[in-house]
Amino acid sequence: MTDITNKNFLSPLNFKFMLKRAPHVNFFIQRINIPGISLPRVETTNPLLNIAFAGDHLQYDTLEMTFKVDEDLQNYLEVHGWLRSQGKQSHAEYKALASIPAFTGEGLKSDISLTLLTSNKKANYEIVFKDAFPLSISNIDFDTTDEDIQYVVATASFRYLYYDILKVNG
């Protein structure tokens, strides 16, 4: 029988977020997920039944994050501009972005880092999403019928090559 040494639960409030390509999003992040991962099966047929085997290509779900939008729209425009450049709506925007060396994390793709904290607010695990790029950013709704102020939030979706979950030493 395995002895459980840490009986604390993982808190959904204890995390830090870092996106070099859109630094104004970092402070305003409200919600983020660790995407699911799957290994689709491959089937081989024979006269009696289909036999399932593990596939050989992992499929990663989309990374979704929600953030409060600042009143100068800085964080929204960072993701919005990145998305526009990726979509080649303007050849000049895409060319400018593509000319930035990949290692800077400020070009077409950027690593995204999510650090999970312990109950004592110390770094425990770091999840690094490699070569991420935006797929979408949500609409912004304005509504004068709200009785209380509900500050504007936006949700951005990202694809990435893969992610690693790394134990933080310390």
FITORTOR-914620 format. One line per field, with one value per residue (C-alpha): x, y, z. Coordinates in nm, 2 decimals, padded with zeros to 4 digits. Layout:
BEGIN
xx: [X	...]
yy: [Y	...]
zz: [Z	...]
! end
This chain:
BEGIN
xx: [00.00	00.13	00.16	00.01	00.25	00.06	-00.31	-00.38	-00.62	-00.52	-00.69	-00.83	-00.72	-00.35	-00.19	00.03	00.01	00.27	00.23	00.54	00.36	00.08	00.21	-00.09	-00.30	-00.09	-00.22	-00.59	-00.62	-00.94	-00.97	-00.75	-00.77	-00.52	-00.65	-00.73	-00.52	-00.62	-00.48	-00.74	-00.76	-00.68	-00.89	-00.78	-01.05	-01.06	-01.35	-01.49	-01.44	-01.26	-00.95	-00.86	-00.50	-00.36	-00.29	00.03	-00.07	-00.17	-00.45	-00.44	-00.76	-00.77	-00.62	-00.89	-00.83	-01.06	-00.93	-01.08	-01.04	-00.86	-01.03	-00.75	-00.81	-00.43	-00.47	-00.76	-00.57	-00.25	-00.44	-00.65	-00.35	-00.17	-00.47	-00.50	-00.13	-00.17	-00.47	-00.27	-00.54	-00.26	00.05	00.25	00.13	00.21	00.55	00.65	00.55	00.71	01.04	01.08	01.30	01.12	01.34	01.21	00.85	00.72	00.67	00.42	00.42	00.49	00.52	00.26	00.34	00.10	00.25	00.05	00.10	00.08	-00.15	00.14	00.15	00.49	00.55	00.48	00.44	00.49	00.29	00.46	00.25	00.50	00.47	00.12	-00.08	-00.43	-00.73	-01.00	-01.09	-01.45	-01.68	-01.70	-02.06	-02.19	-02.52	-02.69	-02.96	-02.72	-02.80	-02.45	-02.13	-02.01	-01.66	-01.59	-01.42	-01.29	-01.20	-00.91	-00.85	-00.51	-00.35	00.00	00.24	00.23	00.26	00.49	00.41	00.73	00.79	00.94	01.23	01.23]
yy: [00.00	00.34	00.60	00.94	01.21	01.52	01.53	01.88	01.92	02.11	02.45	02.61	02.95	02.87	02.94	03.18	03.25	03.37	03.45	03.64	03.73	03.90	04.02	04.24	03.93	03.78	04.00	03.98	03.60	03.47	03.11	02.87	02.49	02.21	02.06	01.70	01.46	01.14	00.86	00.75	00.38	00.20	-00.10	-00.41	-00.63	-01.01	-01.24	-01.25	-00.91	-00.58	-00.56	-00.22	-00.11	00.21	00.47	00.65	01.01	01.20	01.45	01.76	01.96	02.33	02.56	02.80	03.11	03.38	03.72	04.05	04.32	04.64	04.97	05.05	04.72	04.65	04.28	04.22	04.40	04.19	03.87	04.03	04.17	03.84	03.66	03.90	03.86	03.49	03.51	03.70	03.96	04.21	04.07	04.34	04.24	03.87	03.95	04.17	03.89	03.61	03.81	03.79	03.50	03.21	03.20	03.54	03.41	03.72	03.60	03.37	03.13	03.17	02.93	02.96	02.88	02.78	02.74	02.54	02.65	02.46	02.55	02.76	02.95	02.80	02.68	02.31	02.22	02.42	02.33	02.46	02.47	02.47	02.68	02.81	03.04	03.18	03.03	03.27	03.55	03.59	03.89	04.17	04.24	04.57	04.57	04.87	04.65	04.50	04.63	04.56	04.62	04.30	04.38	04.27	03.94	03.78	03.42	03.32	02.97	02.84	02.55	02.43	02.15	01.97	02.04	01.92	01.90	01.96	01.94	02.26	02.21	02.42]
zz: [00.00	-00.09	00.18	00.08	00.19	00.07	00.15	00.02	-00.27	-00.58	-00.57	-00.89	-00.75	-00.72	-01.05	-01.24	-01.61	-01.86	-02.23	-02.36	-02.69	-02.50	-02.16	-02.08	-02.06	-01.78	-01.50	-01.60	-01.65	-01.48	-01.61	-01.80	-01.86	-01.89	-02.21	-02.24	-02.44	-02.62	-02.82	-03.08	-03.14	-03.46	-03.55	-03.73	-03.87	-03.89	-03.98	-03.62	-03.47	-03.49	-03.27	-03.12	-03.07	-02.93	-03.21	-03.26	-03.28	-02.97	-03.00	-02.78	-02.70	-02.74	-02.47	-02.35	-02.14	-02.01	-01.91	-01.79	-02.06	-01.95	-02.04	-02.28	-02.46	-02.44	-02.36	-02.60	-02.88	-02.82	-02.89	-03.16	-03.35	-03.32	-03.46	-03.75	-03.84	-03.83	-04.06	-04.32	-04.36	-04.41	-04.58	-04.41	-04.06	-04.13	-04.29	-03.98	-03.74	-03.95	-03.95	-03.57	-03.47	-03.31	-03.00	-02.89	-02.83	-02.99	-03.35	-03.52	-03.22	-02.85	-02.56	-02.29	-01.93	-01.66	-01.31	-01.05	-00.69	-00.37	-00.09	00.04	-00.29	-00.39	-00.75	-00.78	-01.15	-01.47	-01.78	-02.09	-02.41	-02.70	-03.01	-02.93	-03.16	-03.13	-03.30	-03.19	-02.95	-02.83	-02.89	-02.64	-02.52	-02.39	-02.21	-02.04	-01.89	-01.63	-01.28	-01.14	-01.32	-01.48	-01.61	-01.97	-02.02	-02.33	-02.41	-02.64	-02.78	-02.87	-03.05	-02.97	-03.07	-02.74	-02.37	-02.10	-01.72	-01.53	-01.16	-01.02	-00.79	-00.48]
! end
